Amino acid sequence: MAHDFSLDRRGLLGAGLALSAVAVLPARAAEVTPRIRRLAPGLDRIVDANAPIETIATGIQWAEGPVWVPKGEFLLFSDPPANVMRKWCRKNGLREFLRPSGLANPDPKLVREAGSNGLALDDRGGLIIADSGSRAVIRYDFESKTRTTLADRYQGQRFSSVNDVHVARNGAIWFTDPPYGLVDGDSSPLKEAGQNGVYRRDPGGAVTLIDGTLTRPNGIALSPDEKRLFVSVSDEQAPCVMVYDLDARGMPGASRVWLDARPMLPAPGLPDGMKIAADGTHFQSVPGGMGVFTPDAEPLGLIETGFPIANCAFGEDGRSLFLTANDRVLVVRLRIDGTR
C-alpha cells in the first residue's frame, strides 16, 4: 500500500532544496557526520541506530550503482560523470577498475554522464552494467575483460541512458531508461525513444517494455519472491516509488504508488536506487538519505548524510550495507543478512 511519511516523523529530515538524481555535490559534504535516525522500534531488529558509519572512499564526482562481488570479495561502484568504475576491498583499499566505464570519447555537448551507472551480477558471475553513456545494457566478463552488448534498443529505437539494473533468478534483466545521461534530457537530439521506459530483457534476448508512462524511472528491484516489481520515480514534482504485481510470465498487472515521497521534501534528494533484503526489508533512497522500510512501506529508520544517497548494496557476509553517497562511499553493519 502507499504510505506517506507523517509530519512528525519527517520533521527530523534535513532541510534544503530537492536535488536531481545527478546533482553536483556541494563542497560542504565533508562537514556532515552521517547518522541513523530511528523512526520506529522495528528498526532495532535490522540495524543498531548507534552503529558506526565508516567512510571507505572519497573524492568521487557522483557515486552510484554499487555491487558486491563475492568471488573476489570486493565492491564495485560507478562514477557516471567521471566515466570511471572503482573497486574497493578491505585488503587493498580503493583502486580504479574500468576507465572508461562507459562510452569512450563522448561528446560533452551531448552526453552528460558517459560512464556506467547501476551494476549487478548474473548467475554466471558476470557483471551486468547499466551503461549510461553507451545507452545499453552491457555484460562484462571478469576473466576475459571483454564487454558484450546485451540490449541497446527497443523496436529499433536506441535507449537514452540506461540507469539501473536488476537480474532475476531466471536470468532476465530488468532495467530503467531515463534521459539523465543526455545533456538536454528529453529534448536531446540523441533521444530516439518516445518514452522513458522500464524494460525487461529475457534470457533469450527479447526486450519487453514494462511501463512507458513514468516521467523519470530510476532505481529498480524485485521482491524476494519476484512477484512484485518496484521502480523509483525521480520526478521533482511527483517523487514516488511504484509497485507492480507480476503474473507468472513476469508481466505487470495492477500497479500503484507504494511510497509517496512528496511529504519528505524539501529534504535533499529524490527516490533513487534501492535494495530489498531477503526478509523483505526495503532500503530505499529517498529525500533525506537512505530510508529503511517494511514491505508495506512503513518507515523504520533513515540513514542521513545531509545530502542525497544514490544507491546501496549488501556485501561482505551480507551484513554490510554499502551506500553510494554523493562524493563518497559509506558502509554500516546490519543486524540482518540482506542476502539470506
Backbone as numpy.savetxt, mean C-alpha at the origin, in Angstrom:
# Nx Ny Nz CAx CAy CAz Cx Cy Cz
-19.29 -3.69 7.53 -20.13 -2.49 7.53 -19.26 -1.25 7.53
-19.81 -0.13 7.09 -19.05 1.12 7.11 -18.94 1.61 8.54
-17.84 2.31 8.82 -17.66 2.82 10.18 -16.97 4.17 10.11
-17.46 5.12 10.87 -16.83 6.42 10.99 -16.05 6.47 12.29
-14.86 7.06 12.26 -14.17 7.39 13.49 -15.05 8.41 14.21
-15.43 8.15 15.42 -16.22 9.12 16.17 -15.34 10.30 16.54
-15.96 11.43 16.77 -15.21 12.65 17.06 -14.35 12.50 18.31
-14.85 11.78 19.32 -14.05 11.66 20.53 -12.80 10.83 20.28
-12.88 9.83 19.41 -11.71 9.02 19.13 -10.75 9.72 18.18
-11.30 10.40 17.21 -10.39 11.03 16.26 -9.87 12.36 16.75
-10.35 12.83 17.91 -9.83 14.07 18.45 -8.35 14.01 18.74
-7.81 12.79 18.86 -6.39 12.66 19.14 -5.55 12.77 17.89
-6.16 12.74 16.72 -5.38 12.78 15.49 -4.77 14.15 15.26
-3.59 14.15 14.71 -2.89 15.40 14.46 -3.58 16.25 13.42
-3.42 17.55 13.51 -4.02 18.46 12.54 -3.06 18.67 11.38
-3.56 19.29 10.35 -2.76 19.58 9.16 -3.58 19.35 7.93
-3.09 19.83 6.80 -3.81 19.65 5.55 -3.68 18.23 5.07
-4.75 17.69 4.48 -4.69 16.35 3.89 -3.72 16.39 2.73
-2.83 15.41 2.68 -1.82 15.35 1.63 -2.22 14.30 0.61
-1.75 14.46 -0.61 -2.01 13.44 -1.61 -1.15 12.23 -1.30
-1.49 11.11 -1.94 -0.76 9.87 -1.68 0.67 9.93 -2.21
1.03 10.98 -2.93 2.38 11.12 -3.44 2.98 12.44 -2.99
2.61 12.89 -1.82 3.06 14.19 -1.34 4.56 14.19 -1.08
5.15 15.37 -1.18 6.56 15.55 -0.84 6.66 15.79 0.65
7.55 15.09 1.30 7.66 15.14 2.75 8.25 16.46 3.23
7.62 17.14 4.19 8.21 18.32 4.78 9.46 17.96 5.57
10.40 18.89 5.66 11.65 18.62 6.35 11.44 18.37 7.83
10.34 18.85 8.41 10.11 18.72 9.84 9.79 17.29 10.28
9.74 16.35 9.33 9.38 14.98 9.70 10.34 14.41 10.72
11.62 14.82 10.67 12.61 14.29 11.58 12.33 14.68 13.02
11.50 15.69 13.25 11.23 16.17 14.60 10.11 15.40 15.29
9.41 14.54 14.56 8.24 13.86 15.08 8.64 12.53 15.71
8.16 12.26 16.92 8.41 10.99 17.58 7.22 10.06 17.34
7.43 8.94 16.67 6.31 8.02 16.41 5.74 7.46 17.72
4.42 7.21 17.70 3.79 6.64 18.89 2.53 5.89 18.48
2.07 5.06 19.41 0.87 4.26 19.19 -0.24 4.78 20.09
-1.37 5.12 19.48 -2.54 5.59 20.23 -3.49 4.41 20.45
-3.85 4.16 21.66 -4.79 3.09 21.99 -6.20 3.67 21.97
-7.04 3.18 21.07 -8.40 3.69 20.92 -9.44 2.77 21.53
-9.07 1.51 21.76 -10.00 0.54 22.35 -9.20 -0.57 22.99
-9.75 -1.23 24.01 -9.02 -2.31 24.70 -8.60 -3.45 23.78
-9.32 -3.63 22.68 -8.98 -4.71 21.75 -7.59 -4.59 21.16
-7.00 -3.40 21.23 -5.64 -3.22 20.71 -4.63 -4.03 21.49
-4.89 -4.24 22.78 -3.91 -4.87 23.66 -3.53 -6.27 23.19
-4.44 -6.97 22.55 -4.13 -8.31 22.04 -3.19 -8.25 20.84
-3.20 -7.14 20.13 -2.50 -7.02 18.86 -1.12 -6.40 19.00
-1.04 -5.32 19.78 0.23 -4.63 19.96 0.21 -3.87 21.29
1.35 -3.81 21.93 1.49 -3.03 23.15 1.57 -1.56 22.76
0.69 -0.74 23.30 0.69 0.68 22.94 1.99 1.37 23.33
2.76 0.76 24.22 4.05 1.33 24.64 5.24 0.68 23.92
4.97 -0.14 22.93 6.04 -0.81 22.21 6.92 0.22 21.49
8.23 0.04 21.53 9.10 0.99 20.82 8.94 0.88 19.32
9.05 2.00 18.64 8.98 2.04 17.17 10.37 2.41 16.66
10.99 1.46 15.97 12.38 1.60 15.54 12.44 2.19 14.12
13.33 3.14 13.91 13.59 3.67 12.57 14.74 2.89 11.96
14.50 2.26 10.81 15.54 1.43 10.18 16.07 2.02 8.88
15.42 3.06 8.35 15.89 3.69 7.12 15.41 5.13 7.07
16.24 6.03 6.58 15.88 7.44 6.44 16.41 7.97 5.10
16.08 9.22 4.81 16.59 9.86 3.61 15.92 9.40 2.33
14.67 8.96 2.42 13.94 8.46 1.27 13.00 9.56 0.77
12.81 9.66 -0.52 11.89 10.67 -1.04 10.45 10.33 -0.68
10.04 9.08 -0.94 8.68 8.64 -0.59 8.72 7.12 -0.47
8.72 6.62 0.74 8.83 5.18 0.98 7.49 4.51 0.72
7.53 3.39 0.02 6.30 2.71 -0.41 6.49 1.20 -0.52
5.36 0.50 -0.60 5.27 -0.87 -1.06 6.17 -1.90 -0.41
6.27 -2.00 0.92 7.21 -2.95 1.51 6.76 -4.40 1.37
7.74 -5.31 1.30 7.46 -6.74 1.32 8.64 -7.45 1.99
8.32 -8.42 2.83 9.36 -9.22 3.47 9.65 -10.45 2.62
10.94 -10.74 2.39 11.37 -11.88 1.59 11.93 -12.93 2.53
11.15 -13.95 2.87 11.59 -14.92 3.88 12.85 -15.69 3.49
13.00 -16.02 2.22 14.14 -16.83 1.80 15.47 -16.16 2.13
15.53 -14.86 1.97 16.77 -14.15 2.27 16.72 -13.38 3.58
15.57 -13.40 4.23 15.35 -12.67 5.48 15.71 -11.19 5.33
15.05 -10.55 4.35 15.26 -9.12 4.15 13.97 -8.45 3.72
13.94 -7.13 3.90 12.81 -6.30 3.48 13.17 -5.57 2.20
12.24 -5.53 1.27 12.35 -4.68 0.10 11.29 -3.60 0.18
11.63 -2.40 -0.26 10.63 -1.34 -0.35 10.99 -0.38 -1.47
9.99 0.32 -1.96 10.14 1.20 -3.12 10.30 2.65 -2.71
10.94 3.41 -3.60 10.98 4.86 -3.53 10.61 5.35 -4.93
9.29 5.43 -5.22 8.85 5.68 -6.61 9.43 6.93 -7.27
9.45 8.11 -6.60 9.98 9.28 -7.30 11.49 9.21 -7.54
12.21 8.46 -6.70 13.66 8.32 -6.87 14.02 7.19 -7.83
12.99 6.37 -8.20 13.20 5.25 -9.11 14.22 4.25 -8.55
14.06 3.96 -7.25 14.98 3.04 -6.56 14.17 2.07 -5.71
14.62 0.82 -5.67 14.12 -0.15 -4.71 15.26 -0.45 -3.75
14.94 -0.43 -2.45 15.97 -0.65 -1.45 15.74 -1.94 -0.68
16.83 -2.45 -0.11 16.83 -3.70 0.64 17.39 -3.43 2.03
16.71 -4.02 3.03 17.18 -3.87 4.42 17.17 -5.22 5.10
18.21 -5.50 5.89 18.20 -6.68 6.74 18.95 -6.36 8.02
18.70 -7.14 9.05 19.32 -6.88 10.35 20.84 -6.94 10.28
21.35 -7.83 9.47 22.80 -8.05 9.43 23.54 -6.95 8.69
23.02 -6.56 7.52 23.77 -5.64 6.65 23.17 -4.25 6.55
22.05 -4.01 7.20 21.44 -2.69 7.15 20.82 -2.38 5.81
20.91 -1.13 5.37 20.22 -0.63 4.18 21.15 -0.58 2.97
20.66 -1.10 1.85 21.40 -1.05 0.60 20.44 -0.83 -0.56
20.97 -0.38 -1.70 20.16 -0.32 -2.91 20.01 -1.73 -3.47
18.81 -2.00 -4.02 18.55 -3.31 -4.61 18.36 -3.20 -6.11
17.55 -2.24 -6.58 17.34 -2.03 -8.01 17.37 -0.54 -8.32
18.13 -0.17 -9.34 18.11 1.19 -9.88 18.36 1.11 -11.37
17.44 1.44 -12.23 16.11 1.92 -11.89 15.22 0.76 -11.43
14.28 1.09 -10.57 13.34 0.06 -10.13 12.14 -0.02 -11.06
12.01 0.98 -11.92 10.90 1.04 -12.87 11.38 1.41 -14.25
10.83 2.49 -14.76 11.12 2.92 -16.13 12.50 3.56 -16.23
13.31 3.08 -17.17 14.61 3.67 -17.42 14.45 4.91 -18.29
15.21 5.96 -18.00 15.23 7.19 -18.79 13.85 7.80 -19.01
13.10 8.04 -17.95 11.77 8.63 -18.11 11.85 10.10 -18.50
10.80 10.58 -19.14 10.69 12.00 -19.46 10.07 12.70 -18.25
10.82 13.54 -17.51 10.28 14.17 -16.30 9.13 15.12 -16.57
8.93 15.53 -17.82 7.80 16.39 -18.15 6.50 15.60 -18.22
6.61 14.27 -18.32 5.43 13.44 -18.46 5.25 12.45 -17.32
6.35 11.97 -16.77 6.32 10.92 -15.76 6.73 11.48 -14.41
5.82 11.39 -13.46 6.05 11.94 -12.12 6.75 10.95 -11.20
6.37 9.67 -11.30 6.96 8.63 -10.46 7.36 7.48 -11.36
8.64 7.41 -11.68 9.13 6.44 -12.66 9.43 5.08 -12.05
9.49 5.00 -10.72 9.94 3.77 -10.08 8.84 2.79 -9.74
9.26 1.72 -9.07 8.32 0.73 -8.57 7.50 1.31 -7.44
6.35 0.68 -7.17 5.52 1.07 -6.05 5.23 -0.17 -5.21
4.00 -0.70 -5.21 3.67 -1.85 -4.40 4.43 -3.10 -4.81
4.73 -3.95 -3.81 5.49 -5.18 -4.03 4.78 -6.36 -3.35
4.95 -7.54 -3.92 4.41 -8.76 -3.33 5.23 -9.93 -3.84
5.05 -11.10 -3.22 5.73 -12.33 -3.66 4.70 -13.29 -4.23
5.08 -14.02 -5.28 4.19 -15.05 -5.79 4.53 -16.40 -5.16
3.80 -17.44 -5.54 3.97 -18.73 -4.89 5.28 -19.41 -5.25
6.01 -18.89 -6.22 7.32 -19.43 -6.59 8.46 -18.59 -6.02
8.10 -17.59 -5.23 9.13 -16.76 -4.62 9.59 -15.61 -5.48
8.93 -15.38 -6.61 9.27 -14.24 -7.45 8.68 -12.96 -6.91
9.29 -11.84 -7.26 8.83 -10.54 -6.80 7.86 -9.95 -7.82
6.65 -9.69 -7.38 5.66 -9.04 -8.23 5.69 -7.55 -7.94
5.87 -6.75 -8.99 6.10 -5.31 -8.86 4.97 -4.53 -9.52
4.39 -3.60 -8.77 3.52 -2.60 -9.37 4.45 -1.51 -9.90
4.75 -1.57 -11.17 5.74 -0.67 -11.78 5.03 0.59 -12.28
5.10 1.62 -11.48 4.42 2.87 -11.81 4.95 3.47 -13.10
6.28 3.53 -13.25 6.87 4.18 -14.42 6.67 3.42 -15.70
6.83 2.10 -15.64 6.63 1.27 -16.83 5.17 0.98 -17.10
4.30 1.37 -16.13 2.84 1.26 -16.29 2.43 -0.20 -16.51
3.00 -1.07 -15.64 2.79 -2.50 -15.84 2.95 -3.26 -14.54
2.44 -4.50 -14.55 2.73 -5.46 -13.49 3.93 -6.29 -13.98
4.97 -6.31 -13.18 6.23 -6.93 -13.56 6.57 -8.06 -12.59
7.17 -9.13 -13.08 7.74 -10.17 -12.22 9.25 -10.13 -12.31
9.88 -10.04 -11.13 11.35 -10.03 -11.05 11.80 -11.36 -10.48
12.73 -12.02 -11.17 13.28 -13.29 -10.71 14.58 -13.03 -9.96
14.63 -13.43 -8.70 15.80 -13.14 -7.87 17.06 -13.85 -8.36
16.91 -15.04 -8.91 18.10 -15.80 -9.34 18.66 -15.28 -10.65
17.82 -15.11 -11.64 18.32 -14.67 -12.96 18.41 -13.15 -13.07
17.78 -12.44 -12.10 17.75 -10.97 -12.11 17.08 -10.42 -13.38
16.12 -11.16 -13.88 15.40 -10.73 -15.08 14.00 -10.23 -14.70
13.46 -9.35 -15.53 12.12 -8.81 -15.34 11.23 -9.25 -16.49
10.04 -9.68 -16.13 9.06 -10.13 -17.13 7.78 -9.33 -16.96
7.27 -8.77 -18.05 6.01 -8.04 -18.00 4.86 -9.03 -18.00
4.03 -8.96 -16.94 2.88 -9.85 -16.82 1.60 -9.20 -17.37
1.49 -7.89 -17.23 0.30 -7.18 -17.73 0.66 -5.71 -17.88
0.34 -5.13 -19.01 0.60 -3.71 -19.20 -0.55 -2.98 -19.88
-1.67 -3.70 -20.13 -2.80 -3.04 -20.79 -4.07 -3.86 -20.57
-5.18 -3.17 -20.80 -6.49 -3.80 -20.73 -7.26 -3.39 -21.98
-7.73 -4.38 -22.71 -8.44 -4.15 -23.97 -7.68 -3.22 -24.89
-6.37 -3.44 -24.95 -5.51 -2.69 -25.86 -5.03 -1.35 -25.36
-5.53 -0.89 -24.23 -5.14 0.42 -23.70 -4.12 0.26 -22.57
-3.04 1.03 -22.62 -2.00 0.97 -21.60 -2.54 1.41 -20.25
-2.04 0.77 -19.19 -2.34 1.24 -17.85 -1.68 2.60 -17.65
-2.12 3.31 -16.62 -1.59 4.65 -16.35 -0.35 4.61 -15.47
-0.47 4.04 -14.28 0.68 3.90 -13.37 0.29 2.91 -12.28
0.56 1.65 -12.55 0.15 0.60 -11.62 0.70 0.90 -10.23
-0.19 0.81 -9.21 0.15 1.35 -7.89 0.39 0.30 -6.83
-0.49 -0.68 -6.70 -0.35 -1.67 -5.64 -0.82 -3.03 -6.14
-0.30 -4.10 -5.49 -0.59 -5.46 -5.94 -0.87 -6.37 -4.74
-1.67 -7.40 -4.99 -1.90 -8.45 -4.01 -1.98 -9.76 -4.77
-1.24 -10.77 -4.30 -1.23 -12.06 -4.98 -2.10 -13.04 -4.20
-3.09 -13.61 -4.86 -4.00 -14.57 -4.24 -3.34 -15.95 -4.17
-3.94 -16.84 -3.40 -3.37 -18.17 -3.23 -3.33 -18.97 -4.53
-4.26 -18.67 -5.44 -4.27 -19.40 -6.72 -3.36 -18.76 -7.76
-2.63 -17.72 -7.37 -1.70 -17.07 -8.29 -2.26 -15.87 -9.01
-3.55 -15.60 -8.87 -4.13 -14.40 -9.48 -3.51 -13.16 -8.83
-3.32 -12.14 -9.63 -2.74 -10.88 -9.14 -3.80 -9.80 -9.23
-4.13 -9.23 -8.10 -5.07 -8.13 -8.02 -4.26 -6.83 -7.94
-4.67 -5.80 -8.70 -3.87 -4.58 -8.70 -4.73 -3.35 -9.01
-4.19 -2.21 -8.64 -4.87 -0.93 -8.87 -4.07 -0.08 -9.85
-4.78 0.79 -10.55 -4.13 1.62 -11.57 -4.68 3.04 -11.54
-4.23 3.87 -10.58 -4.57 5.30 -10.59 -3.59 6.06 -11.47
-3.77 7.37 -11.63 -2.88 8.12 -12.51 -1.75 8.86 -11.77
-1.43 8.46 -10.53 -0.45 9.21 -9.73 0.92 9.34 -10.39
1.33 8.36 -11.15 2.66 8.39 -11.73 2.82 9.33 -12.91
1.71 9.87 -13.40 1.75 10.77 -14.55 1.72 12.22 -14.08
2.52 13.06 -14.71 2.63 14.46 -14.28 1.28 15.15 -14.25
0.47 14.97 -15.25 -0.82 15.66 -15.32 -2.00 14.78 -14.94
-1.73 13.64 -14.29 -2.80 12.79 -13.82 -3.77 12.39 -14.92
-5.05 12.58 -14.65 -6.08 12.20 -15.63 -5.96 12.97 -16.94
-5.32 14.14 -16.91 -5.19 14.97 -18.12 -3.92 14.66 -18.91
-3.13 13.72 -18.44 -1.86 13.42 -19.11 -2.09 12.92 -20.53
-1.25 13.36 -21.46 -1.35 12.84 -22.82 -0.97 11.35 -22.90
-0.33 10.83 -21.85 0.04 9.41 -21.84 -1.13 8.52 -21.41
-2.13 9.10 -20.80 -3.22 8.29 -20.25 -4.10 7.75 -21.38
-4.21 6.44 -21.46 -5.00 5.80 -22.50 -6.32 5.26 -21.97
-6.30 4.71 -20.78 -7.51 4.09 -20.22 -8.53 5.15 -19.83
-9.78 4.87 -20.07 -10.84 5.81 -19.70 -11.19 5.74 -18.23
-10.68 4.75 -17.52 -11.00 4.59 -16.10 -9.71 4.48 -15.29
-9.84 4.75 -13.98 -8.80 4.42 -13.03 -9.27 3.12 -12.38
-8.64 2.03 -12.73 -9.25 0.74 -12.50 -8.67 -0.12 -11.39
-9.51 -1.06 -10.96 -9.10 -2.19 -10.13 -9.17 -3.42 -11.03
-8.09 -4.19 -11.08 -7.99 -5.29 -12.04 -7.57 -6.58 -11.36
-7.81 -7.69 -12.08 -7.28 -8.99 -11.67 -6.64 -9.64 -12.88
-5.40 -10.09 -12.71 -4.74 -10.89 -13.75 -4.80 -12.35 -13.32
-5.47 -13.17 -14.11 -5.57 -14.58 -13.81 -4.24 -15.29 -14.06
-4.03 -16.47 -13.44 -2.77 -17.19 -13.67 -2.48 -17.46 -15.14
-3.52 -17.57 -15.94 -3.31 -17.79 -17.37 -2.95 -16.54 -18.15
-3.08 -15.38 -17.51 -2.68 -14.13 -18.16 -3.81 -13.20 -18.51
-5.06 -13.67 -18.46 -6.19 -12.80 -18.80 -6.38 -11.73 -17.73
-6.65 -10.50 -18.18 -6.85 -9.37 -17.28 -8.33 -8.99 -17.29
-8.91 -8.87 -16.09 -10.32 -8.52 -15.93 -10.44 -7.22 -15.17
-11.29 -6.33 -15.65 -11.59 -5.09 -14.93 -12.61 -5.42 -13.84
-12.23 -5.18 -12.60 -13.09 -5.47 -11.46 -13.98 -4.28 -11.13
-13.40 -3.08 -11.17 -14.17 -1.86 -10.93 -13.49 -0.71 -11.65
-14.24 -0.02 -12.49 -13.71 1.13 -13.22 -14.35 2.43 -12.81
-15.03 2.43 -11.65 -15.76 3.63 -11.22 -15.05 4.45 -10.14
-13.98 3.91 -9.55 -13.33 4.62 -8.45 -12.44 5.75 -8.99
-12.45 6.86 -8.29 -11.67 8.01 -8.74 -10.18 7.82 -8.53
-9.79 7.26 -7.36 -8.38 7.12 -7.04 -8.12 5.80 -6.31
-8.28 4.66 -7.00 -7.99 3.38 -6.35 -6.51 3.30 -5.98
-6.22 2.72 -4.82 -4.85 2.75 -4.34 -4.47 1.41 -3.71
-4.45 1.31 -2.37 -4.09 0.06 -1.72 -5.10 -1.03 -1.98
-4.63 -2.29 -1.93 -5.52 -3.41 -2.24 -5.11 -4.64 -1.45
-6.11 -5.40 -1.00 -5.84 -6.63 -0.26 -7.09 -7.51 -0.26
-6.88 -8.81 -0.11 -7.96 -9.77 0.06 -8.07 -10.16 1.53
-9.27 -10.50 1.96 -9.46 -11.02 3.30 -8.76 -12.39 3.40
-8.47 -12.86 4.62 -7.77 -14.14 4.75 -8.46 -15.30 4.05
-9.79 -15.31 4.00 -10.51 -16.39 3.30 -10.71 -16.10 1.82
-10.22 -14.93 1.38 -10.28 -14.49 -0.01 -11.70 -14.37 -0.54
-12.64 -14.14 0.36 -14.03 -13.93 -0.05 -14.40 -12.46 -0.13
-13.49 -11.59 0.31 -13.75 -10.15 0.23 -12.49 -9.43 -0.28
-12.71 -8.43 -1.09 -11.65 -7.59 -1.63 -11.78 -6.20 -1.05
-10.67 -5.63 -0.59 -10.64 -4.29 -0.04 -9.78 -3.38 -0.92
-10.27 -2.18 -1.18 -9.55 -1.22 -2.02 -9.64 0.16 -1.37
-8.49 0.79 -1.16 -8.46 2.16 -0.66 -8.76 3.14 -1.79
-9.47 4.19 -1.46 -9.74 5.26 -2.42 -9.13 6.54 -1.86
-8.05 7.01 -2.51 -7.31 8.17 -2.03 -7.83 9.45 -2.67
-9.11 9.65 -2.55 -9.76 10.83 -3.10 -9.91 11.86 -1.97
-9.34 13.03 -2.12 -9.37 14.04 -1.06 -10.80 14.45 -0.72
-11.70 14.37 -1.69 -13.08 14.76 -1.45 -13.91 13.63 -0.85
-13.54 12.39 -1.11 -14.31 11.26 -0.61 -13.38 10.11 -0.26
-12.49 10.30 0.72 -11.55 9.23 1.09 -12.27 8.09 1.80
-12.00 6.88 1.35 -12.69 5.74 1.95 -11.96 4.46 1.62
-12.46 3.36 2.18 -12.02 2.01 1.82 -13.27 1.25 1.39
-13.22 0.68 0.20 -14.33 -0.10 -0.33 -14.11 -1.58 -0.03
-15.21 -2.32 0.10 -15.14 -3.76 0.21 -16.08 -4.38 -0.81
-15.63 -5.47 -1.43 -16.40 -6.18 -2.45 -16.56 -7.64 -2.01
-17.77 -8.14 -2.07 -18.00 -9.56 -1.84 -17.69 -10.30 -3.14
-16.88 -11.34 -3.05 -16.45 -12.07 -4.24 -17.15 -13.42 -4.32
-17.53 -13.80 -5.55 -18.14 -15.11 -5.74 -17.05 -16.16 -5.95
-17.44 -17.37 -6.24 -16.49 -18.47 -6.39 -15.52 -18.25 -7.54
-15.91 -17.44 -8.50 -15.04 -17.14 -9.64 -14.13 -15.94 -9.38
-14.29 -15.33 -8.19 -13.51 -14.16 -7.88 -14.07 -12.88 -8.45
-15.30 -12.92 -8.89 -15.94 -11.73 -9.44 -16.71 -11.01 -8.33
-16.74 -9.68 -8.39 -17.40 -8.93 -7.32 -18.91 -8.94 -7.45
-19.56 -9.05 -6.28 -21.01 -8.91 -6.23 -21.33 -7.59 -5.56
-21.87 -7.66 -4.36 -22.18 -6.43 -3.63 -20.91 -5.71 -3.21
-20.96 -4.38 -3.26 -19.85 -3.56 -2.78 -20.41 -2.45 -1.90
-19.57 -1.96 -1.01 -20.01 -0.92 -0.08 -18.79 -0.24 0.51
-19.04 0.88 1.17 -17.96 1.58 1.87 -17.71 0.86 3.19
-16.53 0.34 3.35 -16.14 -0.34 4.60 -15.68 0.67 5.65
-15.00 1.71 5.20 -14.51 2.74 6.11 -14.62 4.10 5.43
-15.35 5.00 6.04 -15.44 6.39 5.57 -14.40 7.19 6.32
-13.39 7.69 5.61 -12.27 8.38 6.25 -12.46 9.88 6.35
-13.58 10.40 5.88 -13.78 11.86 5.93 -13.73 12.41 7.34
-14.32 11.72 8.36 -14.24 12.28 9.71 -12.82 12.35 10.28
-11.86 11.66 9.66 -10.49 11.68 10.16 -9.73 12.91 9.68
-10.21 13.55 8.64 -9.56 14.77 8.14 -9.81 15.91 9.13
-8.89 16.90 9.25 -7.77 17.16 8.34 -6.44 16.56 8.78
-6.43 15.47 9.51 -5.15 14.82 9.81 -4.44 14.49 8.51
-3.12 14.50 8.48 -2.38 14.34 7.22 -2.48 12.93 6.66
-2.68 12.85 5.36 -2.71 11.58 4.68 -4.10 11.22 4.19
-4.17 10.12 3.45 -5.41 9.59 2.89 -5.34 8.07 2.94
-6.45 7.37 2.79 -6.38 5.91 2.73 -5.42 5.47 1.62
-4.49 4.61 1.99 -3.44 4.20 1.06 -3.24 2.70 1.19
-2.02 2.26 1.45 -1.75 0.84 1.52 -2.35 0.17 2.73
-2.47 -1.16 2.66 -3.06 -1.94 3.75 -2.48 -3.34 3.74
-2.53 -3.99 4.92 -2.27 -5.42 5.04 -3.27 -5.97 6.03
-3.74 -7.19 5.77 -4.71 -7.84 6.65 -4.06 -9.06 7.26
-4.00 -9.10 8.59 -3.39 -10.22 9.30 -4.22 -11.48 9.12
-3.60 -12.62 9.41 -4.27 -13.90 9.25 -5.52 -14.02 10.13
-5.55 -13.28 11.24 -6.73 -13.32 12.11 -7.79 -12.30 11.72
-7.56 -11.57 10.62 -8.53 -10.60 10.12 -8.29 -9.18 10.56
-7.31 -8.94 11.43 -7.00 -7.57 11.85 -6.50 -6.77 10.65
-7.08 -5.57 10.48 -6.69 -4.69 9.38 -5.68 -3.66 9.85
-4.59 -3.57 9.12 -3.65 -2.47 9.27 -3.83 -1.61 8.03
-4.46 -0.46 8.21 -4.94 0.35 7.10 -4.40 1.77 7.22
-3.71 2.23 6.17 -3.25 3.61 6.13 -4.46 4.54 6.04
-4.50 5.53 6.95 -5.63 6.47 7.02 -5.07 7.86 7.31
-5.90 8.89 7.20 -5.44 10.20 7.66 -5.00 10.11 9.12
-3.77 10.51 9.39 -3.23 10.47 10.74 -2.21 9.39 10.96
-2.12 8.38 10.09 -1.12 7.33 10.29 -1.59 5.98 9.81
-1.19 4.92 10.52 -1.59 3.56 10.20 -2.61 3.11 11.23
-3.85 2.92 10.79 -4.91 2.51 11.70 -4.94 1.01 11.89
-5.36 0.59 13.08 -5.56 -0.82 13.39 -7.05 -1.02 13.60
-7.66 -1.93 12.83 -9.11 -2.10 12.83 -9.49 -3.57 12.97
-10.67 -3.81 13.49 -11.24 -5.14 13.46 -11.74 -5.43 12.04
-12.11 -6.67 11.73 -12.67 -6.96 10.41 -13.93 -6.18 10.09
-14.62 -5.67 11.11 -15.83 -4.87 10.91 -15.56 -3.37 10.96
-14.29 -2.98 10.82 -13.87 -1.58 10.74 -13.98 -0.82 12.06
-14.03 -1.52 13.19 -14.00 -0.84 14.47 -12.56 -0.42 14.75
-12.32 0.87 15.03 -10.95 1.34 15.26 -10.43 0.89 16.62
-9.25 0.29 16.62 -8.61 -0.17 17.85 -7.41 0.69 18.24
-6.69 1.18 17.24 -5.50 1.97 17.54 -5.00 2.71 16.32
-4.02 3.56 16.55 -3.44 4.36 15.48 -1.95 4.51 15.73
-1.15 4.14 14.72 0.29 4.37 14.77 0.55 5.70 14.08
1.06 6.65 14.85 1.23 8.02 14.36 2.70 8.38 14.19
2.96 9.16 13.16 4.28 9.78 12.99 4.16 11.29 12.82
2.92 11.79 12.70 2.71 13.20 12.40 2.61 13.47 10.91
2.88 12.44 10.10 2.85 12.55 8.65 2.24 11.26 8.09
1.85 11.24 6.83 1.21 10.04 6.29 2.12 8.81 6.34
1.51 7.66 6.54 2.19 6.37 6.41 1.57 5.69 5.19
2.41 5.36 4.22 1.89 4.90 2.93 1.47 3.44 2.93
2.23 2.58 3.63 1.94 1.15 3.52 2.64 0.41 4.64
2.44 -0.91 4.68 3.05 -1.72 5.74 3.21 -3.14 5.26
3.95 -3.94 6.03 4.14 -5.35 5.71 4.52 -6.11 6.98
4.09 -7.37 7.06 4.52 -8.25 8.14 5.84 -8.88 7.74
6.74 -9.03 8.72 8.02 -9.62 8.39 8.70 -10.28 9.57
9.95 -10.70 9.32 10.76 -11.45 10.28 9.98 -12.71 10.70
9.59 -12.83 11.96 8.83 -14.01 12.38 7.33 -13.81 12.24
6.92 -12.81 11.49 5.51 -12.49 11.31 4.98 -11.53 12.35
5.81 -11.23 13.36 5.39 -10.33 14.44 6.04 -8.94 14.35
6.73 -8.68 13.26 7.27 -7.34 13.00 6.41 -6.66 11.95
5.95 -5.47 12.25 5.19 -4.68 11.28 6.08 -3.57 10.76
6.42 -3.64 9.47 7.24 -2.63 8.84 6.33 -1.56 8.23
6.68 -0.31 8.43 5.86 0.83 8.00 6.69 1.73 7.10
6.21 1.96 5.88 6.85 2.94 5.00 6.19 4.29 5.28
6.96 5.17 5.91 6.41 6.40 6.48 7.12 7.61 5.91
6.72 8.01 4.70 7.27 9.20 4.05 8.74 9.05 3.74
9.60 9.71 4.52 11.03 9.70 4.23 11.78 8.63 4.99
11.06 7.67 5.62 11.72 6.67 6.44 10.92 5.38 6.49
11.56 4.37 7.03 10.89 3.08 7.26 11.02 2.76 8.74
9.92 2.34 9.33 9.84 2.05 10.75 9.47 0.58 10.95
9.72 0.06 12.16 9.28 -1.29 12.49 8.85 -1.32 13.95
7.74 -2.01 14.19 7.22 -2.17 15.55 6.87 -3.64 15.73
7.14 -4.17 16.92 6.82 -5.56 17.21 5.36 -5.71 17.61
4.73 -6.76 17.09 3.34 -7.07 17.36 3.23 -8.21 18.37
2.06 -8.34 18.94 1.77 -9.49 19.80 1.15 -10.65 19.02
0.74 -10.39 17.80 0.19 -11.43 16.93 1.16 -11.69 15.79
1.04 -12.86 15.21 1.77 -13.20 13.99 0.85 -12.86 12.82
1.19 -11.85 12.06 0.33 -11.41 10.98 0.18 -12.42 9.86
1.08 -13.39 9.80 1.09 -14.34 8.69 0.47 -15.69 9.05
0.11 -15.89 10.33 -0.43 -17.19 10.75 -1.66 -16.97 11.61
